[in-house]
Amino acid sequence: MLWRDIIGHAEVIRILKNMLASGKIPHALLLTGPSGVGKGMMARIFAAALLCREETGDRPCGMCHSCRLIGRDANPALSGLYDDDSSIKISQIRALQHEVSLAPADGSRRVILLENAQRMTAEAANSLLKILEEPPEGLHFILTSPSAHLLLPTVLSRCLTLALEPLPRALLTEALLARGVMPDLAKSAAGLGGGCLGTALKLLEPGGLEPRVRALSILTALAGHGSAVWWDKAEEFDKLEPEDRRQVLRHLLYLLRDMALGGQDADPSLVINQDIWPELAACRYPSHTALQAMRETQAALTALAGNANARLTMEGLLLKLQNLRETSA
């Protein structure tokens, strides 16, 4: 991976390249930004640049022995704890402490990468702090986290923080088009991805848009079927995993947002779900009540976050959405 493989984030790349050129590299760097924005990729490329053997050209070069080893995840000078859903425990940090006590394996530098550093337990964070307070010569930490505020202030104070912001929708759409995605689908995925290329690409994986299919089916059921179908939807919703339920309601919010823009008169550039706009328009949900429907949907999301009964929550939401349709007719 090279700098040119990164989409956007030009200012962060400029800062990192200036560090490399000046030799003024912090012992601990923290990259922040939402999930899927590219923190992990940025971290790996900067780690490769720190360990690159190229002396005159751009680093990382991708061609030297160190870069080739990193490309195979086999460089002994790079270690760490990579993206995982589990917490980072003190035993794992202590294992890293043992590693950094050893002499550099390949050259004068070692790099430790900690992805999702916010998952450190308090004990693990305090153990890491001891290393950050007196880092061995040639050791560099690269941490990632959705937000700097999720780390202990004592750890944060030892890090130089750079924030990766979500990308403009147009730039994200362009990146997806370059990958061969159909135009309307690229625009939809870019909008639903929230400015994060990784998130948009996940949506385009098989089954990635299934929650949107379920959300659209809810609006379709309200548009043309009786209450028996609504209860079927509530039952289906109840059988989903908690995160899948949240995703369905989030997609329902996006669909209602598109309707709130003004139905058939909506500016096409503002519509997120452009690839399914004909199906969405066919649901005939009045645009002037869509905003209230969004509020009801958000209230359902909040209720689920408070461990409300999923089936009762969906049944209540369906009744409210249908009442809004009828009163606005």
N, C-alpha and C positions, 0 to 999 in steps of 0.2 A: 504494500500500500504506500502511495506517495501523496504529497500535498495536493496534487492535481486531481486526485480521486475524491476529494472532499467537495461537496456541493455547498456553496455559500461560506459564511463565517470568515470572510476575508480579513476583518480586523483582528480576530483572534489569531489567525494564521500569521498575520504580519507581526504581531507581538511575539509570538513563539519563534519566528524566524529571526527577529532582532535579538532575542535572548541567545540563540545559537551563535549568531554572528559576533556578538559582544563577549560571549563567554560568561555573562552574568546570569547564571541559571539558579533559580531557587532550589533549596533542598526539598521543598514540598510545594507542589502545584495542585490546586483544586479546580476542576472543570465542572461547572454547574449547568443545568438546563433540563427541560422536560424529557421524559422517556422517549427514545427514538430520534432525538435531535442530532445525535452524532458524537456524543461525548466519548464513548468507547473507542470509536475509530480515530478521533483526534488524539486521544491518549496514546493509542498504540503507535500512531505515526510519529508523535513527538518522542516516544520512547525509542523508536527505531532511529530517529535523528540523533538522539543523545549517544547512541551506541555505534552509529555509522562510522566507517573507516575512511570515507571520502574526505579528502583534505582540501580540494580546490572547488568542487562543484556544490550543487544543492544537496542538502541532507534532509531525509534519507535518500540515498542514491538508488536503492533497490537492487544493486548489483554486487556489492562487496560481500565478504564472507559473513559479516555480522548481519547484514540485511537479509541475506538468503536464509540464515538460521532463524531469524525472526519470522520470515515468511512461512517457515515450517513449524513454528512454535517450539523451536529447539535451541534458542539462544540461552546459555546458562547465565548470562548477565542480566536477563530479564526474568523476573518471577513475580508472583503476586497472587491475589485472590480475585477471580474474574466473576462476571455477572452471574448471580445466583439468587434464588428466592429466599434462601435461608439466612439467618443472622450470622454475623462474623463474630466468632468467639475468641476469648483470650488465648486459648490453646493455639489457634491459628496465627495470631499475632506473635506469640512466643516462638512459634516455628520459624516465622520470618526473621525474628531477632537472631535466631541461631544462624540463619542463612547469611545475614548481613555481617555477622561477626567473622565470616570467612573472607579471605582475600578475593578481590575481583577475579572472576573466572576467565574473562576475555578482555583484557585492556584495563584501563584505569577507572572505569565507571561501572556501577550497578544500578539498575532501575527496578523499583518495586511498584507495581500497579495494583491499586485497590479500587475496584469498581463497586459502585453503590456503597460507598463508605458509611452512609447513614445507617446501614444495617449493623454496624458495630455495636456490641453491647457496651455498657458503661465501663465494664472492666477491661474490655478489649481496647476501647478508646484511650483509657488512661495508660494502658501498657504501650500503645503506639506513641503516646505523648512523650514517654521517656526516651524513645528513639529520636523523635523530632527535636527534642530539647538539646540533644548532643549527637547529631548525626555523624556517622563515620565519613571520612573524606571520600569523595567520589560517589556517595550514595544519593540517589534522587527518588523521591516518592511522587507518584502521580495518582491523585484521588479523583473520583467522580461521585457526584451526588445530584439529585434533582434540585436541591436548594442548599445554600451555604448554612442556612439557619437550622438545618437538620443535624448538624455536627455540634459536638461540644465546643463552647467558645474557646476553651484552652487549646483544642486541636486546630480550630479555625484560625486562631491568632498566629499559628506557625506556618500557615499556608498563604501563598499568593493565589488569589482567586480570579478566574476568568469565566465569564458567563457566555454560554452559547444560546443565542436567541432563536426562536422559531423563524423559519424561512418565509419570505413572501410567497403567497399562493402561486403567483405567476412563475417564479423560479422553480418551485416544487413541481408544477405541472410540466415545465420544460424538461426537468430531469426525468420524469416518468415517461414523457413522450420519447425521449432519447433511448429508453429501455424497451420501446416498442408497444407501450400501452395505448389503447385506442383513445382518441381525443376526449370524448365525453367522460369516459371512465377515468382518465388521467385527471381531469378537472375535478371530478367527484372525490377521488382518492386524495387529491391535494387538499381539498377543503376539509374533508373528514380527518385528515392526518394532522390538522392543527399546526401546520408548519414544520412537521417533523418527518423527514424522509423515511426513517426506519419504521415509523408508525404507518405511513402510507403504503409502504411495501408489504407490511404484514397484512393490511386490509386486502391486498391483491393476491394473497396466498389462497389456496383452496379452503373454502369455509370462512375466510376472513370477513366477508360481508354478510354472513348468515344472520347476525343480530339485526342488520338493516332489513333483511328479507322478513324477519319476524315483525319488526316495527311497522313495515309497510302493510303487512297482512292484517295488523290491528286496525289501521285506518280503512283498509278495504272492507273489513268486516263491519265496521261502523257505517260505512257508506251504503251497503247493499244487503245486509243480512239481519236476521232477527236476534233477539237476546240469547237464544240457545247457542249461537255461534260465539257470542261474547264470552259465555261461560267456558266454552271450549278453549278460548284463548287464555283465559285466566288459569285454567287447569294446565295448559302447556307451559305457561309462564312459571307456575309453581314448581314444575319438574326441573327447571333449569338450575344450573349452579349459580351461586350468588353473584359472581362477577359477570356471568352471561346475562342475568337479569338486569344488572346495571347497564350493560352495553346496549341491551334492547331499548331501555328507556332513554339512554343518551342519543341513540339513533332516532328515536321518536321525536326528541327535541329538535334535532337537525331537520327532520321532515316537516315538522310544524313550522319551523323557522322559515323554510322555503315557501310554505303556503302563506305565511304572514307577510311576505314581501309583496303580495298583490296578485296572486293567482296567475292567470294567463298574461297579465300586464307586467309581470316582474321583469326586471332587467336581467337577462340571461347570465351576465357576468357575475351577478350576486348570488345566483342559485347554486347551492353546494351540490345537490344530488342531480346533476344535469343528465346523467346517463339513464335515470329512471323518471325523468320529469313527466312524460306522458302518462305513466301509471299513477304517479302522484297526483297529477291534475285530475285524473279520472275519479279520484276519491271524493272530489267536490266538497272538501272541507272549507267552509267560508273563511276567507282571509281575515276578515275583521274580528273573528273570534279565535283565531289561531294563537294570538298572544296570550289570551286567558288560558287556552289549552296548554300552552307551554308552561304557564305558572302551575297548573294542576299536575303536569308531568314532573316538574321539578320538585313539587311537594311530595310526590310519590317516591322519587329518588331519595329525598331526605328521610322519609319514613323508613325506607328499606335500610338506610344507613343506621337507623336507630333500632334495627332488628324487628321491624314490624312484620306481621304475617304476610308472606308474599302473595298468596292467593287473594286474601281479603283486600290487600292494597291494590292489586290489579283490577279486581271487581269494582272497587270504589272508583278507580280512575276511569274505567270504561263507562260507568254510569254518568260520571261528570262530563266526559267528552261527548257522549251522546246527547245529554241534556243541552250542552252548548250548541250542538248542531241544530237541535230542534227549536230552541228559543231564537236562534238567529235566522231561521229559514223564512 
